[in-house]
Amino acid sequence: MTLIIAIDPGLSGGIAWQDGDGIIHAEAMPENMTAQANLIRAINSGHSLYSAIMERTGTYVPGNSSPAAVTFARHCGNLEAILYMARIPTVQVSPQKWQAVLPLTKFPPIPKGTDPKIKKAET
C-alpha cells in the first residue's frame, strides 16, 4: 500500500498520513522547520512507495498584513523544500477540491439584514 501524506500548511493546520497498514494518523503542524523535517522523515522511514498532497495556497487574503503573508509564504516554501529533499512526490490541491470530497457540514447563507449577534450565533 502506498503511504500518503496530507499537509494543511496553515498555522492551525497539520500533517496527516495513512500508513502501509491503512491506519490514519494526524498531528498538529510542528512549530519550526526542523521539527517539520523530523516528522516527515519519521513518517517516510521504511516506505518505498509514497506521495504527498499539500493544500495549494498563495492567494492574497484581505486583512492579512504583508509581513504575515511573507512569513506564511516562507513556511509553505519550507514544507515544499522538505518534501523535495525527502524525494517525496507532491501534488498541490486547492481547498475547494479536497473539501468537496469530504462530508463537511454546509451552512446555508445568512440573509442580509440579520442582526450581527444572530449571525455570530449561527456560525
N, CA and C of each residue as an Amber inpcrd file, in Angstrom:
protein
   369
   0.8430000  -1.1740000   0.0000000   0.0000000   0.0000000   0.0000000
   0.8920000   1.2430000   0.0000000   0.4850000   2.2570000  -0.7450000
   1.2400000   3.4960000  -0.8400000   1.0030000   4.3760000   0.3810000
   2.0770000   4.9040000   0.9400000   1.9790000   5.8620000   2.0330000
   1.5310000   7.1920000   1.4470000   0.5000000   7.7830000   2.0230000
   0.0100000   9.0850000   1.5780000   0.1470000  10.0620000   2.7360000
   0.8140000  11.1890000   2.4710000   0.9780000  12.2450000   3.4630000
   0.1520000  13.4370000   2.9890000  -0.7180000  13.9560000   3.8500000
  -1.5380000  15.1220000   3.5080000  -1.1540000  16.2760000   4.4260000
  -0.9540000  17.4540000   3.8310000  -0.4670000  18.5970000   4.6060000
  -1.3800000  19.8020000   4.4310000  -1.8450000  20.3270000   5.5630000
  -2.5340000  21.6200000   5.6060000  -1.5130000  22.5720000   6.2180000
  -0.9300000  23.4720000   5.4140000   0.1930000  24.2660000   5.8950000
  -0.1490000  25.4180000   6.8400000  -1.4030000  25.6750000   7.0900000
  -1.7780000  26.8010000   7.9460000  -1.2810000  26.6590000   9.3720000
  -1.2840000  27.7850000  10.0960000  -0.8280000  27.7860000  11.4850000
  -1.6220000  26.7960000  12.3290000  -2.9140000  26.6780000  12.0660000
  -3.7320000  25.6990000  12.7910000  -3.8650000  24.4130000  11.9820000
  -3.0360000  24.2600000  10.9650000  -3.0690000  23.0750000  10.1110000
  -2.3440000  21.9050000  10.7410000  -2.0150000  20.9430000   9.9050000
  -1.3430000  19.7740000  10.4250000  -0.8770000  18.8520000   9.3240000
  -0.3780000  17.7140000   9.7380000   0.1030000  16.6830000   8.8260000
  -0.6230000  15.3930000   9.1760000  -1.2240000  14.7850000   8.1720000
  -1.9180000  13.5090000   8.3600000  -1.3370000  12.5120000   7.3680000
  -1.3990000  11.2450000   7.7170000  -0.9050000  10.2310000   6.8040000
  -1.6070000   8.9190000   7.0430000  -1.6510000   8.1450000   5.9790000
  -2.1940000   6.7930000   6.0420000  -1.0110000   5.8660000   5.8340000
  -0.7560000   5.0230000   6.8140000   0.4200000   4.1680000   6.7230000
   0.1450000   2.9420000   5.8560000   1.1500000   2.0950000   5.7310000
   1.0510000   0.9140000   4.8880000  -0.0080000  -0.0800000   5.3200000
  -0.4490000  -0.0150000   6.5760000  -1.4990000  -0.8990000   7.0790000
  -2.8830000  -0.2740000   6.9650000  -2.9500000   0.9400000   6.3940000
  -4.2370000   1.6070000   6.2350000  -4.6680000   2.4230000   7.4400000
  -3.8180000   2.5150000   8.4510000  -4.1540000   3.2840000   9.6550000
  -3.8800000   4.7620000   9.3920000  -4.8250000   5.6110000   9.7700000
  -4.6900000   7.0510000   9.5620000  -4.1880000   7.7090000  10.8430000
  -3.1730000   8.5490000  10.6880000  -2.5660000   9.2830000  11.7970000
  -2.6630000  10.7750000  11.4890000  -2.6790000  11.6110000  12.5160000
  -2.6930000  13.0620000  12.3110000  -1.9840000  13.7530000  13.4670000
  -1.2460000  14.8040000  13.1320000  -0.5650000  15.6080000  14.1450000
  -0.6900000  17.0750000  13.7880000  -0.7070000  17.9130000  14.8090000
  -0.7020000  19.3570000  14.5880000   0.5860000  19.7360000  13.8660000
   0.5210000  20.8300000  13.1060000   1.7050000  21.2910000  12.3780000
   2.8240000  21.6190000  13.3680000   3.9850000  20.9640000  13.2200000
   5.1180000  21.3110000  14.0790000   5.4740000  22.7930000  13.9160000
   6.0020000  23.3920000  14.9790000   6.1960000  24.8400000  15.0050000
   7.3650000  25.3610000  14.1850000   8.3720000  24.5330000  13.9220000
   9.5150000  25.0640000  13.1720000   9.9530000  24.0770000  12.0990000
  10.8260000  24.5660000  11.2220000  11.2430000  23.7830000  10.0630000
  11.9440000  22.4840000  10.4540000  12.7820000  22.5190000  11.4800000
  13.4870000  21.3140000  11.9110000  12.5060000  20.2560000  12.3960000
  11.5290000  20.6620000  13.1990000  10.5270000  19.7150000  13.7010000
   9.6720000  19.1730000  12.5610000   9.3630000  20.0150000  11.5800000
   8.5930000  19.5630000  10.4190000   9.3880000  18.5260000   9.6300000
  10.6660000  18.8110000   9.3940000  11.5150000  17.8720000   8.6570000
  11.6550000  16.5530000   9.4070000  11.8310000  16.6230000  10.7240000
  11.9640000  15.4030000  11.5240000  10.7030000  14.5530000  11.4610000
   9.5270000  15.1920000  11.5340000   8.2700000  14.4420000  11.4710000
   8.1030000  13.7870000  10.1050000   8.3400000  14.5380000   9.0380000
   8.1830000  13.9740000   7.6920000   9.1850000  12.8540000   7.4650000
  10.4020000  13.0220000   7.9470000  11.4140000  11.9640000   7.8270000
  10.9690000  10.7100000   8.5820000  10.4140000  10.8800000   9.7780000
   9.9530000   9.7350000  10.5770000   8.7770000   9.0350000   9.8980000
   7.8490000   9.8160000   9.3610000   6.6960000   9.2320000   8.6620000
   7.1650000   8.4420000   7.4530000   8.1390000   8.9820000   6.7370000
   8.6040000   8.4090000   5.4800000   9.5100000   7.1980000   5.6560000
  10.1020000   7.0190000   6.8410000  11.0800000   5.9470000   7.0230000
  10.4480000   4.5760000   6.8020000  11.1580000   3.7680000   6.0440000
  10.7040000   2.4050000   5.8100000   9.6770000   2.2480000   4.7060000
   9.3500000   3.3100000   3.9900000   8.3790000   3.2060000   2.8980000
   9.0750000   3.4600000   1.5630000   8.7700000   2.6350000   0.5890000
   9.3660000   2.8320000  -0.7280000   8.3850000   3.4870000  -1.7010000
   7.0920000   3.3480000  -1.4540000   6.0810000   3.9720000  -2.3080000
   5.3460000   5.0150000  -1.4840000   5.4210000   6.2530000  -1.8960000
   4.8160000   7.3150000  -1.1050000   4.5110000   8.5130000  -1.9900000
   3.6370000   9.3560000  -1.5070000   3.3500000  10.6270000  -2.1630000
   2.7670000  11.5730000  -1.1310000   2.8000000  12.8640000  -1.4460000
   2.2590000  13.8730000  -0.5450000   1.2420000  14.7280000  -1.2850000
   0.2370000  15.1420000  -0.5540000  -0.7640000  16.0740000  -1.0580000
  -0.7030000  17.2790000  -0.1330000  -0.4740000  18.4560000  -0.7210000
  -0.3660000  19.6740000   0.0810000  -1.4070000  20.6700000  -0.4000000
  -2.0610000  21.3090000   0.5530000  -3.0710000  22.2970000   0.1880000
  -2.4090000  23.4570000  -0.5500000  -2.9820000  23.8040000  -1.7160000
  -2.4550000  24.9180000  -2.5000000  -2.8190000  26.2320000  -1.8130000
  -1.8290000  27.0540000  -1.6400000  -2.0390000  28.3690000  -1.0400000
  -1.4470000  29.4040000  -1.9830000  -1.4840000  30.6520000  -1.5760000
  -0.8050000  31.6530000  -2.3720000  -1.6660000  32.8220000  -2.7810000
  -2.9480000  32.7560000  -2.5120000  -3.7830000  33.8920000  -2.8550000
  -3.7770000  34.8840000  -1.7040000  -3.9060000  36.1400000  -2.0410000
  -3.9150000  37.1920000  -1.0300000  -5.2160000  37.1380000  -0.2490000
  -5.1170000  37.2570000   1.0530000  -6.2960000  37.2920000   1.9150000
  -6.4230000  38.7110000   2.4640000  -7.4810000  39.4330000   2.0740000
  -7.6400000  40.7980000   2.5730000  -7.6350000  40.8230000   4.1010000
  -6.9470000  41.8110000   4.6430000  -6.8690000  41.9400000   6.0960000
  -5.5820000  41.3870000   6.6710000  -4.9000000  40.5040000   5.9370000
  -3.6200000  39.9850000   6.4220000  -2.5250000  41.0020000   6.1390000
  -1.6320000  41.1800000   7.0770000  -0.5410000  42.1270000   6.8830000
   0.4930000  41.5520000   5.9190000   1.2580000  42.4330000   5.2990000
   2.3100000  41.9800000   4.3830000   3.3370000  41.1010000   5.0830000
   3.8250000  41.4760000   6.2750000   4.7820000  40.5920000   6.9540000
   4.2020000  39.2020000   7.2480000   2.9240000  39.1390000   7.6160000
   2.2970000  37.8360000   7.8840000   2.2240000  37.0110000   6.6070000
   1.9150000  37.6600000   5.4860000   1.8360000  36.9490000   4.2070000
   3.2030000  36.3960000   3.8110000   4.2510000  37.1840000   4.0270000
   5.6040000  36.7340000   3.6940000   6.0150000  35.5700000   4.5920000
   5.7140000  35.6550000   5.8660000   6.0360000  34.5750000   6.8020000
   5.3330000  33.2860000   6.3960000   4.0570000  33.3840000   6.0300000
   3.3070000  32.1960000   5.6230000   3.8700000  31.6210000   4.3250000
   4.2380000  32.4870000   3.3800000   4.8080000  32.0160000   2.1140000
   6.1230000  31.2730000   2.3630000   6.9530000  31.7910000   3.2740000
   8.2020000  31.1050000   3.6040000   7.9220000  29.7500000   4.2480000
   6.9290000  29.7020000   5.1310000   6.5410000  28.4510000   5.7920000
   6.1430000  27.4070000   4.7420000   5.3180000  27.8050000   3.7680000
   4.8950000  26.8770000   2.7080000   6.0900000  26.4340000   1.8710000
   6.9770000  27.3740000   1.5590000   8.1840000  27.0340000   0.8080000
   9.0800000  26.0750000   1.5720000   9.1750000  26.2640000   2.8790000
   9.9600000  25.3380000   3.7020000   9.3980000  23.9250000   3.6110000
   8.0750000  23.7990000   3.7060000   7.4480000  22.4730000   3.6080000
   7.7120000  21.8490000   2.2420000   7.5950000  22.6490000   1.1770000
   7.8700000  22.1390000  -0.1690000   9.3210000  21.6730000  -0.2820000
  10.2480000  22.4300000   0.2950000  11.6640000  22.0570000   0.2490000
  11.9270000  20.7640000   1.0200000  11.2890000  20.6170000   2.1690000
  11.4480000  19.3960000   2.9670000  10.9800000  18.1830000   2.1610000
   9.8150000  18.2960000   1.5390000   9.2850000  17.1900000   0.7330000
  10.1980000  16.9030000  -0.4610000  10.7000000  17.9530000  -1.0970000
  11.6020000  17.7940000  -2.2390000  12.8850000  17.0760000  -1.8190000
  13.4780000  17.5260000  -0.7110000  14.7220000  16.9160000  -0.2480000
  14.5130000  15.4720000   0.2080000  13.3090000  15.1470000   0.6570000
  12.9980000  13.7710000   1.0540000  12.6040000  12.9210000  -0.1540000
  12.6030000  13.5440000  -1.3380000  12.2300000  12.8730000  -2.5980000
  10.8180000  12.3070000  -2.5510000   9.9320000  13.0680000  -1.9450000
   8.5240000  12.6720000  -1.8670000   7.7630000  13.4330000  -2.9440000
   7.2230000  12.7320000  -3.9480000   6.4370000  13.4120000  -4.9820000
   5.2440000  14.1200000  -4.3390000   5.0270000  15.3730000  -4.7360000
   3.9950000  16.1860000  -4.0980000   3.0420000  16.7710000  -5.1250000
   1.7650000  16.7150000  -4.8010000   0.7160000  17.3300000  -5.6140000
   0.0580000  18.3910000  -4.7540000  -0.1710000  19.5730000  -5.3360000
  -0.8800000  20.6150000  -4.6030000  -2.3390000  20.6190000  -5.0380000
  -3.2300000  20.6970000  -4.0600000  -4.6720000  20.6400000  -4.3120000
  -5.3290000  21.8440000  -3.6510000  -6.2570000  22.4770000  -4.3710000
  -6.9510000  23.6400000  -3.8090000  -7.8640000  23.1990000  -2.6680000
  -8.1170000  24.0880000  -1.7020000  -9.0210000  23.7430000  -0.6020000
 -10.4080000  23.3350000  -1.1080000 -10.8860000  24.0170000  -2.1560000
 -12.2080000  23.6930000  -2.6900000 -12.2650000  22.2550000  -3.2080000
 -11.1770000  21.7940000  -3.7940000 -11.1660000  20.4430000  -4.3650000
 -11.1900000  19.3700000  -3.2770000 -10.3240000  19.5070000  -2.2500000
 -10.3030000  18.4520000  -1.2390000 -11.5100000  18.5300000  -0.3270000
 -12.0350000  19.7330000  -0.0720000 -13.2110000  19.8540000   0.7850000
 -14.4610000  19.2980000   0.1030000 -14.4860000  19.3220000  -1.2300000
 -15.6530000  18.8400000  -1.9740000 -15.8630000  17.3350000  -1.8190000
 -14.7990000  16.5890000  -1.5360000 -14.9360000  15.1350000  -1.4330000
 -15.1490000  14.6500000  -0.0040000 -15.1550000  15.5840000   0.9530000
 -15.3790000  15.2110000   2.3480000 -16.7870000  15.5880000   2.7770000
 -17.3570000  14.8260000   3.6970000 -18.7110000  15.1440000   4.1700000
 -18.6930000  16.2750000   5.2000000 -18.2530000  17.4550000   4.7640000
 -18.2000000  18.6000000   5.6700000 -19.5850000  19.2130000   5.8030000
 -19.8700000  19.7670000   6.9640000 -21.1560000  20.4160000   7.1980000
 -21.2190000  21.7090000   6.4090000 -22.2910000  21.8820000   5.6640000
 -22.5030000  23.1100000   4.8960000 -23.5910000  23.9110000   5.5810000
 -23.3280000  25.1900000   5.7910000 -24.3130000  26.0660000   6.3950000
 -24.9940000  26.8790000   5.3040000 -26.3110000  27.0900000   5.4190000
 -26.9880000  27.9320000   4.4340000 -26.5340000  29.3780000   4.6020000
 -26.6140000  30.1860000   3.5300000 -26.2070000  31.5830000   3.6500000
 -27.0900000  32.3320000   4.6430000 -26.4910000  33.2740000   5.3480000
 -27.2350000  34.0900000   6.3150000 -27.8390000  35.2680000   5.5580000
 -29.1510000  35.4780000   5.6740000 -29.8050000  36.5560000   4.9190000
 -29.2640000  37.9350000   5.2990000 -29.2300000  38.8290000   4.3030000
 -28.8130000  40.2080000   4.5550000 -29.7750000  40.8440000   5.5390000
 -29.2580000  41.7400000   6.3610000 -30.0930000  42.4340000   7.3270000
 -30.2630000  41.6880000   8.6350000 -29.6550000  40.5030000   8.7620000
 -29.7590000  39.7360000  10.0030000 -28.9340000  40.4230000  11.0860000
 -29.4640000  40.4590000  12.2930000 -28.7770000  41.0730000  13.4370000
 -27.3980000  40.4190000  13.5980000 -26.3130000  41.2200000  13.7300000
 -24.9620000  40.6540000  13.8580000 -24.8150000  39.6500000  14.9960000
 -25.5530000  39.8330000  16.0970000 -25.4770000  38.8800000  17.2120000
 -26.0230000  37.5250000  16.7900000 -27.0730000  37.5390000  15.9860000
 -27.6510000  36.2830000  15.4960000 -26.6960000  35.6360000  14.5050000
 -26.0660000  36.4380000  13.6330000 -25.1030000  35.9010000  12.6700000
 -24.0020000  35.1330000  13.3920000 -23.4660000  35.7410000  14.4640000
 -22.3770000  35.1020000  15.2030000 -22.8420000  33.7920000  15.8270000
 -24.0470000  33.7510000  16.3490000 -24.5720000  32.5350000  16.9710000
 -24.8100000  31.4450000  15.9400000 -25.1460000  31.8330000  14.7100000
 -25.4500000  30.8420000  13.6740000 -24.2050000  30.2470000  13.0460000
 -23.0600000  30.9120000  13.1570000 -21.8490000  30.4030000  12.5100000
 -21.0100000  29.5710000  13.4130000
